[in-house]
Each structure stands twice: as structure tokens, then as C-alpha cells.
Amino acid sequence: MSDGWRVGRDAWLVQINDVRTPEQLAQAFLALESSMGRQAVNDTWVSMRDAWVAGLHAADDAADVAQALLALEAATTWDAVSELWMDARDPWVAQLRAAAGR
């Protein structure tokens, strides 16, 4: 994660807890992805990113946003996450898949 993310994370958490629309949620995840940096995602992300961004801009419900977030999470490298996330990931992914209708 970028140094800017470390500084802005608390404000992002407030923002994410205040979202009321899929568009707001999509914007929050665009900000998250931008702050992650290229080193936090696998090599396939470069070819997927433009379509991912377009999908978030077009998202009109929570399921669309959840699908996009699943794609980002799948592209995130293990080196970029904490050990706490490694333990929490599977139940979180299951909840997100349910929200995405998958």
C-alpha cells in the first residue's frame, strides 16, 4: 500500500461506512485499488484493470460492485496482505460471493 493510503485509510473507512449507493461504493473501491500500487497485484491485473474500472463505473447495484471487488481481491498478492487478512479472507470471500450472487 502506498504511503498516502497509510495516511488516508482512516478517512477511507469513514467514507466506506457512509456509502448509500452502489456508485459511492464503487468510487471507494476505485480509491482503494489506486492506493494499492502495482506491486500489490499479480501480473494479470494490468490487462484486466481497464475493464475492471469500466465495470465499476457501470455498476448499478451491490452485486456488480461485489463482483468487481472479488476480482480485485483475487488479483491481490499474498505479499500485499497481512496475516490477519489471510485468516479472515475465506469467510469474507464467501459473504462477498453471496452478495454477488455467485
N, C-alpha and C positions, 0 to 999 in steps of 0.2 A: 504494500500500500504506500501511496505517496505521503510525503511529509504533510502536504495540505490536507489529506484525509485524516491524519492523526489529529490535526488541529480542528478540523471541521466535523469530526464524527459525532460529537455530542449534539451539534445543531442539526445534523442529518437525522439522528434518532428522534429528535423532537418533530422534525418535518414528517418523517415516516409515520409517526404516531398520530399526526394530524390530517393525514390524507383522507379525502372523502370521495374521490373519483378515480377510475382506472387511469385517467390521464395524469393525475397528480402522482399516482403510484409509479407509473411508467417513467415520469421525469425523475423521480427519486432513484430509480434503478439505473437510469442513464448516468446520473451523477456518480453513483457507486461504481459502475463499470469504468467510467472515465478516471476515477481516482485509483483504481486498482493497478494500473500500469501494465505494460505489455508483458513483463516478466511473470505476472501472476496468472497468466492464461496459457493454454497449450498452443502449439503451432497451428492447429486448425482454426483457431479463433480469428486469425487475420482474414481468412477467406469467408468466414461466417458473419463477421461483425456488421457489415453494411446491411445485410438482410435482417439481422437481429435488431439494429437500430430502427430500420423501417418498420419492422413488426411492432416494436414498442410505440412508435409514433401512431400506428394504425390501431392500436389496442383499444377496444371499446368495452371490454369487460374484464373482471378479475381473472377469468380463466386464460385470456390472452396474455395478461401480464405474468401469470404463474408459469405458463409455458415458456415465456422468454426468460424468466428467472431460472427455470430448470436448465435451460440451455447454457446460460452463463455459469451456473454452478458446475455443470458437467465439464465445462472448459477450464475451470479454475484448477490450478495445480495444487497438489498437496503441500508443496513448499510454501504456498501463499496463505495457508490457513493454520490456525492454532490447534494445539492438541485438544482443546476443549471442543472445537468445531468438529474434529474427527469423531469424537464421541457423540455429538449431538446431530450429526448430519443425517443419518438414516431415518430417524423419526421425522425430521424436518422435511426431507425429500418426500416421504410418504404423505405428509399433510399437503405439501405443495402439489403433488400429483393428483390428490383428491380434488383440490381446488381447480386444477387444470382439466379435470375430467378424464384423467388418464389412469 
